[in-house]
Amino acid sequence: MNELIESCQLDLTRRQKEISAHVAKGFSEDEISARLHISPATVHNHTRNIRKKIGARSAVDVARLFILSLPDPKKFFIALFFLSVQAHATLETPQLDLRRPTTTRITRIKTRNEA
């Protein structure tokens, strides 16, 4: 994460770059505040100041400008793609029991002709 923040070419403070990176990853303001252990109001103020500084109208613009300011934006998308595939596989797959199933004994039912 630090490498990502350091490589950002936007004219922002370190904290604003950190929050921009989280916005680019798709986190909400509440999620960012929980991850950084700061108040949601502080995150809101930072995002508002970021939008003013870089001329963005929304979080989508902040994410787009942050990613495009990186030296190699392709690496960001590749990493994000693999993380999303991993998250999808982890969260959306039904609960799988990978243990060997216990064998059940099948009993044959006698018919009238056999009795």
C-alpha positions in Angstrom: 0.0 0.0 0.0 2.8 2.4 0.8 4.4 1.9 -2.6 1.1 2.7 -4.2 0.7 5.9 -2.2 4.3 7.0 -2.9 4.0 6.4 -6.6 0.9 8.6 -6.9 1.7 11.8 -8.9 -1.3 13.9 -7.6 -0.5 17.0 -5.6 -2.0 15.8 -2.3 -0.8 15.3 1.2 0.2 11.8 2.3 -3.0 11.2 4.1 -5.1 12.4 1.2 -3.2 10.0 -1.1 -3.8 7.2 1.3 -7.6 8.0 1.4 -7.6 8.3 -2.4 -6.0 4.9 -2.7 -8.8 3.4 -0.6 -11.4 5.2 -2.7 -9.8 3.8 -5.8 -10.1 0.3 -4.3 -13.9 0.9 -3.9 -14.2 1.4 -0.2 -16.9 3.7 1.3 -16.1 6.5 3.6 -17.3 4.4 6.6 -15.1 1.5 5.5 -12.1 3.8 5.1 -12.6 5.3 8.6 -12.7 1.8 10.1 -9.5 0.8 8.3 -7.6 3.9 9.2 -9.1 4.2 12.7 -10.2 7.8 12.2 -13.7 9.5 12.3 -16.0 9.1 9.3 -16.4 12.9 9.4 -12.6 13.2 9.0 -12.6 10.9 6.0 -15.5 13.0 4.6 -13.5 16.2 5.0 -10.5 14.6 3.4 -12.5 13.3 0.4 -14.1 16.7 0.0 -10.7 18.5 0.0 -9.3 15.9 -2.4 -12.2 16.5 -4.8 -11.6 20.3 -4.6 -7.8 20.0 -5.1 -8.0 17.7 -8.2 -11.3 19.0 -9.6 -13.2 15.8 -9.2 -17.0 15.7 -9.0 -17.4 12.3 -7.4 -15.6 9.4 -5.8 -15.4 7.8 -9.3 -13.4 10.8 -10.6 -11.1 10.6 -7.5 -10.5 6.9 -8.3 -9.9 7.5 -12.0 -7.5 10.4 -11.4 -5.6 8.5 -8.7 -5.2 5.4 -10.9 -4.2 7.4 -14.0 -1.6 9.3 -11.9 0.3 6.1 -11.2 3.4 5.3 -13.2 1.9 2.1 -14.5 -1.9 1.9 -14.1 -2.1 -1.5 -15.7 -0.5 -3.1 -12.6 -3.2 -1.6 -10.4 -6.0 -3.1 -12.6 -4.3 -6.5 -12.8 -3.9 -6.6 -9.0 -7.5 -5.4 -8.5 -8.8 -8.0 -10.9 -7.1 -10.9 -9.1 -8.2 -9.6 -5.7 -11.8 -9.4 -6.9 -11.6 -12.9 -8.3 -10.2 -14.1 -5.0 -12.9 -12.3 -3.0 -15.7 -13.6 -5.3 -14.4 -17.2 -4.9 -14.2 -16.8 -1.1 -17.5 -15.0 -0.5 -19.8 -16.2 -3.2 -19.0 -19.9 -3.3 -21.4 -22.1 -1.2 -19.9 -23.5 1.9 -17.9 -26.4 0.7 -17.0 -29.3 2.9 -13.7 -30.5 1.6 -13.4 -33.5 3.9 -14.0 -37.0 2.6 -17.7 -37.7 2.9 -18.8 -40.3 5.4 -20.1 -43.4 3.7 -23.7 -44.3 4.3 -24.9 -47.8 4.3 -27.5 -48.5 1.7 -30.0 -51.1 2.8 -32.0 -53.0 0.4 -35.8 -52.9 0.8 -37.4 -56.3 0.3 -40.3 -56.4 -2.0 -43.4 -58.5 -1.6 -42.2 -61.1 -4.1 -39.0 -61.7 -2.1 -40.7 -62.0 1.3 
